[in-house]
Each structure stands twice: as structure tokens, then as C-alpha cells.
Amino acid sequence: MMELTHFDARGRARMVEVGEKQETRREAVAQGEVVMQPATLELIASGGHKKGDVLGVARVAAIMAAKNTAALIPMAHPIMITGVDVDFTIAPPDRVLIQASVRSTGRTGVEMEALTAVSVAALTIYDMCKAVDRGMVLGNIRLLRKSGGKSGTFVREGE
């Protein structure tokens, strides 16, 4: 039976001890999307938004979020990240796809960093575009794949 690792035998929250784990090369890739009105997508794609480069700002926000995940997620370990890539795909008629890839060499994975990067990129797009489209929907945030560590490789089927 699988058990939740962030709880001790008495059910109290705890940070998992990773000091004895082997350092390995780790990578995680997460994806999500922001669904919006087609006119909002056109503003973003054309660079015509009066606030400036929406996706450029969202990229910087995502990188900052990945680097600061441990300050946001209570049981996440501070990690020395070696690289973060954030890509956006304009998907007409009404969405922006967000993908973040985070890499590290260490004792714990970077799944939370990749998921946090995607989440904050989506929130930043919303923040920058809410004046023209308050009905945007942020969602479908998920881990696509991860590698490294004792648990090995995970690849989401159908992606």
C-alpha cells in the first residue's frame, strides 16, 4: 500500500528527510493553459496589449516562481535549480498553452518547481489581461514527465 510521505506515524505534517538520498540529474516538465476570448488571444499574439509583452512578463514570473517554490509550498525543499525553460504556444481560437521544464542535480525532484512555474505564468497572464477579459479560465495544470531519483521516470500517457 502506498503512503503519504509528508506525514509521520502520528499523522503530523513533516518535511521528508532527503539527506541520505543519492544526488542525481533530475528534470520535470509541466503544462497548463489559459482559455480566453479570441480577441484577448489576438491582443497577446499581436503584442498589442497596452501593458506590453504579456508572455515575456509571464516567462520571467514563471522562472522566479520555480526558484521560490520552497517559500510557497510548505513541505517543498529549497533546491539548487540548474535551468528553467518556459514556452508558450498560441492555440487559436482561444488559448495559450504553457509548458515549463525545470532541471537540477540533487536529492529531490523538481516536479513542484515545474508545476509552480506553470501556475504562476497562468496567473500572470490573467493579471495582465484581466482588464479586457475577466472570464479567463486557468487550468489543466499537470505533470507531463519527470526523470531522475529513486522512483525513476514518469511519463503521462496520451501526452
PyMOL commands that set and color helices and strands:
alter all, ss='L'
color gray80, all
select helices_A, chain A and resi 38-46+54-67+69-72+111-129
alter helices_A, ss='H'
color red, helices_A
select strands_A, chain A and resi 24-35+81-91+95-106+137-147+154-155
alter strands_A, ss='S'
color yellow, strands_A
deselect
rebuild
show_as cartoon
